[in-house]
Amino acid sequence: MAILYSKLFSTNSYLMEQNQTQEQLQNSTLILVLGILSIVTCCCYGVIGLILGIVTLVLAKKATAIYAENPDLYTGFQNVKTGKILAIIGLVLSAIYLLFSIWAIMTFGWEALQDQELLQERMREMMEQ
């Protein structure tokens, strides 16, 4: 019984030492938040979402390199992976929205996009052609 207790105690203390030496991966929560924000802000003409997505990917690359060197020392790598995926989604959505915005400005003009009646008139003209 004493041997079993001794082994259990030593295993438990070893696990506690391992958990105490692990630290949160630098910027892992920030990467997750920026990945989410890159999707949320993709409708701001695509520009803000592109910027946030690129910043997120750069931070995720650095965090992944740090984690790859010694994965036993860090926690929070799941946040980095999730943030990276969200950043890629945000980049794609932002690029699509930016291209759509450029097309709409070139097709209808900036004034038409700000005036509902003028936009409807130009859309009717485009449909008639």
C-alpha positions as CSV (number, residue, x, y, z in Angstrom):
1,M,0.0,0.0,0.0
2,A,2.8,2.4,0.9
3,I,4.5,1.6,-2.4
4,L,1.4,2.3,-4.4
5,Y,0.8,5.6,-2.5
6,S,4.4,6.5,-3.1
7,K,4.2,5.9,-6.9
8,L,0.9,7.7,-7.1
9,F,2.3,10.7,-5.1
10,S,5.4,10.9,-7.2
11,T,3.4,10.7,-10.5
12,N,1.0,13.4,-9.2
13,S,3.9,15.7,-8.2
14,Y,5.6,15.1,-11.6
15,L,2.4,16.1,-13.4
16,M,2.0,19.2,-11.2
17,E,5.6,20.2,-12.1
18,Q,4.9,19.7,-15.8
19,N,1.7,21.9,-15.5
20,Q,3.5,24.6,-13.6
21,T,6.3,24.8,-16.1
22,Q,3.9,25.2,-19.0
23,E,3.0,28.7,-19.9
24,Q,0.4,30.3,-22.3
25,L,1.8,30.6,-25.8
26,Q,2.5,34.3,-26.5
27,N,-0.3,36.1,-28.3
28,S,-2.5,33.0,-28.6
29,T,-5.6,34.8,-27.4
30,L,-4.8,37.8,-29.5
31,I,-4.5,35.7,-32.6
32,L,-7.9,34.2,-31.9
33,V,-9.6,37.6,-31.4
34,L,-8.0,39.1,-34.5
35,G,-9.1,36.1,-36.5
36,I,-12.7,36.7,-35.4
37,L,-12.4,40.4,-36.0
38,S,-11.1,39.8,-39.6
39,I,-14.3,38.0,-40.4
40,V,-16.5,40.6,-38.6
41,T,-14.9,43.6,-40.3
42,C,-14.8,42.1,-43.8
43,C,-17.8,44.2,-44.8
44,C,-15.9,47.5,-44.2
45,Y,-15.1,47.7,-47.9
46,G,-12.8,44.7,-47.3
47,V,-9.8,46.8,-46.2
48,I,-10.0,46.4,-42.4
49,G,-10.6,42.7,-42.7
50,L,-7.6,42.3,-45.0
51,I,-5.3,44.2,-42.6
52,L,-6.5,42.2,-39.6
53,G,-6.2,38.9,-41.5
54,I,-2.6,39.6,-42.6
55,V,-1.6,40.7,-39.1
56,T,-3.2,37.5,-37.6
57,L,-1.4,35.3,-40.1
58,V,2.0,36.9,-39.3
59,L,1.4,36.5,-35.5
60,A,0.2,32.9,-36.0
61,K,3.3,32.0,-38.0
62,K,5.6,33.4,-35.2
63,A,3.6,31.6,-32.5
64,T,3.7,28.3,-34.5
65,A,7.4,28.5,-34.9
66,I,7.8,29.1,-31.1
67,Y,5.5,26.2,-30.3
68,A,7.3,23.9,-32.8
69,E,10.6,24.4,-31.0
70,N,9.3,23.0,-27.8
71,P,5.6,22.0,-27.7
72,D,5.8,20.7,-24.1
73,L,6.4,24.2,-22.7
74,Y,3.4,25.9,-24.1
75,T,-0.4,25.7,-23.9
76,G,-2.9,27.6,-26.1
77,F,-1.8,26.3,-29.5
78,Q,-5.4,25.4,-30.3
79,N,-6.2,29.1,-30.2
80,V,-3.5,29.8,-32.6
81,K,-4.7,27.1,-35.1
82,T,-8.3,28.4,-34.8
83,G,-7.3,32.0,-35.2
84,K,-5.3,31.1,-38.3
85,I,-8.2,29.4,-39.9
86,L,-10.5,32.3,-39.1
87,A,-7.9,34.7,-40.5
88,I,-7.8,32.8,-43.8
89,I,-11.6,32.9,-43.9
90,G,-11.6,36.6,-43.1
91,L,-9.0,37.2,-45.8
92,V,-11.1,35.4,-48.5
93,L,-14.3,37.2,-47.5
94,S,-12.5,40.6,-47.4
95,A,-10.9,40.1,-50.8
96,I,-14.3,39.1,-52.3
97,Y,-16.0,42.1,-50.7
98,L,-13.1,44.5,-51.8
99,L,-13.4,43.3,-55.4
100,F,-17.1,43.7,-55.3
101,S,-16.8,47.2,-53.9
102,I,-14.3,48.1,-56.7
103,W,-16.6,46.7,-59.3
104,A,-19.6,48.5,-57.9
105,I,-17.7,51.9,-57.8
106,M,-16.4,51.4,-61.4
107,T,-19.8,50.3,-62.7
108,F,-22.2,52.7,-60.9
109,G,-19.9,55.4,-59.6
110,W,-19.4,56.6,-56.1
111,E,-22.2,59.1,-56.2
112,A,-24.7,56.4,-57.2
113,L,-23.7,54.2,-54.3
114,Q,-24.5,57.0,-51.9
115,D,-27.8,57.9,-53.5
116,Q,-30.5,55.2,-53.5
117,E,-32.5,56.6,-56.4
118,L,-29.5,57.3,-58.6
119,L,-28.3,53.7,-58.0
120,Q,-31.7,52.3,-59.0
121,E,-31.7,54.4,-62.1
122,R,-28.3,53.3,-63.2
123,M,-29.2,49.7,-62.4
124,R,-32.2,50.0,-64.7
125,E,-30.0,51.4,-67.4
126,M,-27.6,48.6,-67.1
127,M,-30.5,46.0,-67.3
128,E,-31.9,47.6,-70.4
129,Q,-28.6,47.2,-72.3
